[in-house]
Every structure is written in C-alpha cells, then in structure tokens.
Amino acid sequence: MSELSLMLPDFALIALGYLLCRHTPLDRSVWDGAERLVYYLLFPALLFHSIARNSLQPGAMAAFCATGVALVAVGIAAAYAVRLGPGVDGRLHASGAQAAFRFNSYIALAVAERLAGVQGVAWQALLVSLCVPLCNVAAVWPLARQGGHGYLRELVRNPLILATVSGLAVNLAGIALPEPASIVLSRVGAAALPLGLMAVGAGLRFGALRDGPGLAAAFLSIRHALLPALAIALVIAQGMPAAQQAVMVAFAAMPTASSAYVLATRMGGHGSYVAGLVTLSTLLAMPGLPLALAALAWLR
C-alpha cells in the first residue's frame, strides 16, 4: 500500500542522525544543542502554526472528535496502568509512557490527505488540535513527578503545551496571522520534523531497550495493537462514513511522536530508551498502518 512509503523517510532520518553522530565530526556535543533548538523553538513553532491556521469546526463533528479523544484517553490510562505492574522501573516508565499514546501528527496529516484529500486533512487537523494538548499534559505529568519537579510549574513552562494552547486560542478567537509571520513560522516549523528525527537517531543506543524490554513491549502493544483495534471497533459500531473511518483508524495506528525523545531528554528522563521506542514504533507502523486499514476494509 502507498501508506507504507510514508514511514520510510522518517526511519531514514533517524538512521542518518545515528550515523552522523557516531561517524562524523558532528558528535554528541553538536546534537545536545540541536535538541534544545528543537524543543524550545522548532517544535513549538510547528505546533502553533499548524493549529492556528487550520479551520476548526468541533461542533459539527462531535462524534468524530469524541472518538479521537476517547482513543487517546484509553491510551493514557493503559500506559499509566502499566506502572502498577511488579518490578516496573519508575524512571523508565515516566520516560516511555508517552510512547503509548502520543502520535506523529505530520505523518497523520500526510496519510489523511492520501485517504480523503483536503477534507481528510481538515479532519485530522481537528484531531491534532484536540488531542495534542491532552497528550502533552499526560506526557509531562509522570516525568515531572518522577524528577521531583512541580507539576503545575512544568506545565506552565513547557514550550510544547504553551505553543498548543496559544495556537488553539488564536484559532478559536478567529485571529488571522499576518502573512509574513505565517511564512516565518512555516519555515521554522518545517525544520522541526527532520531535525527532531535526526536528534532521535543521534541519541539512539540500541541496547537501551534492554533496560526494560517488557515495559517497551507493553507501551508498543498499546500504541500499535490496542488503539488500532479499538478504533476499528468504535468507527464500525458508530457507522461513521467510510472516509472518516479510514482517517480515524490511521490516526490510531500512527507511530509515536518523535518529540517524545526530546521531551524525555529535556526533563531528565531516560532519553536513549525513548529514542529506541520512537525508532521501533516507526518501524512497527510501516506494516502496522496498512494492516489496520486492510482490517477495517475487511470488517466493514
């Protein structure tokens, strides 16, 4: 399926970051600065501009929106519940839990365009606008608690949350960004995804997942098995239009967000463990997303 090719560029960028860090003069010291740039400027610009510029009509699509939020909420609850298992390392759980429910929004938008054209992009942008704040808050909480940081202070200071909330405020207030500002934000944000993915590769330590293989399996099972299966069941039970069904199932089958690594690293978590989760999640999504869409087509 054509969706398979959408995973290849992201995995290639991760591999490129790994090779650059280990086999060129662009060593770890370079990528420490790159991580800060991505976290404090590039990703916030990407989130703000993406949310602020897309037309939102949440009232007209209440059931669609509620389904997307419910899927994310289930992912968060399941990821948090993993902490109750015996012998779970608190730092690994706090760092990696976000991999179970966060999603790569730009891959989601690209897939939505393939599935349903311009309308699909609008539907997916609405899901991103509603679910990114929820995901970011849920990702910060365990890291703040584990690191002994004040949770509210971390939320107020977190650049990803600030950018998301600001973008929603601008959008809902009907404020149109001046064209020069929009162009600058677009160009700054465009660098976020490739540099963020290369930063993941630069921080990758392939053995890091051995620090908690069972935990990694639990998080990735939630991300790539539980949520897609639940999405298929929900969209069929609700009788959504076929195009909306495909967009929702694709949303549930996304690889986890590459910014998960940057967030974990900046908040004192286990960055290399999360880098491994992001890489493996991207690899799993390459066959997993087409399979989820094929299962939907077969069942409906």
ABEGO torsion letter per residue (X at the ends): XAAAAAAAAAAAAAAAAAAAAAABABBAAAAAAAAAAAAAAAAAAAAAAAAAABBBBAAAAAAAAAAAAAAAAAAAAAAAAAAABBGBBAAAAAAAAAAAABBBAAAAAAAAAAAAEAAAAAAAAAAAAAAAAAAAAAAAAAAAAAAGBBAAAAAAABAAAAAAAAAAAAAAAGBBBBAAAAAAAAAAAAAAAAAAAAAAAAABBAAAAAABAAAAAAAAAAAAAAAAAAAAAAAAAAGBBAAAAAAAAAAAABBBBAAAAAAAAAAGBBAAAAAAAAAAAAAAAAAAAAAAAAAAAAAX
